[in-house]
Amino acid sequence: MATAAAALKRGGVKEAMYFWEGRDRSGKVVKGEMRASGENVVAATLRRQGINPMKVKKQRLAGAARSPRRTSRSSPASSRR
């Protein structure tokens, strides 16, 4: 693949953690996490392992989407000014 080789030269492929859920060959529900470059890579890897993927979701980074805490006007911290 020419695009994969070009991506490696530019600084690598970005990977993320993915949470997945699927069923194994016996029908048992199995869950796990995997580092990959995309959801389709996770699904293909699971299928090669004999797992039928049902859900594949990118995990959010801890604290990345949180806004800074603000004190309300009625808090004791703001009345000390």
N, C-alpha and C positions, 0 to 999 in steps of 0.2 A: 504494500500500500504506500503510495507516494505521499499521501496526506499525513499518515502517521509518522513517517520518517521526517517530513518537514516540521511537524509539530514538535518532535523531539529536539530538533536543531534549534528551534525558537525558544526553548525553555521548558519543554516537557508538557505533558498532558495534565490538565487539572483534574485531580481526583477528589472525591467527597465520600462521606460515609452514608450508606443507604441501609435502611431497615427493611427487611423483607419477611414475607409470610407466604407459605406454600404448603403443598401436600406431597408427601413422599410416595413411593410406589405402593405402599400398603394402605394409603389413604389417611395416614396420621398427619395432623397439622404440625408443621415445624416452623420455627421463627429464628431469625438471626440478623446479624449485621455484616456488611461487606464494604470494603473500600474499592471504589471503581470510578471510571470516568463518566459513567452514565447509567440510567435505569436499564437500558437495553443490554448493556454489558452484564449487569447483575442477573437479569432474566436468562440470558444465554448461558451464563456460567451455572446457574441453578439447574437448568434443563439438562446440561451435560452431566450433572451430578445425580440425575434421576428425580429431581424435585420440580413439581409443576407450580410455578410462581403465581400467587393470587394477588399479592400486594407488594409493591416496591415503592418506597418513599424516601426522598432525600431527607436526611436528618438536619435539623437546624443547628447552627452553632450556638453553644451555650452563651447567653448574654448578648448575642449580636443584635437581636431585635428589641432589646429592652431599652426603654428611654430612661434618662437619669431621674432619680427620685426627686420630687419636689416637696417641700413642706407646705402644708396648707396655711392659710392666714390665721386659722384658729389654733394652730399648734403652739406649744410653749416656746419653741425655738424662735418663732417669728415675733413674739411679743416681748422678747428681751432686747430688742434693738433700741 
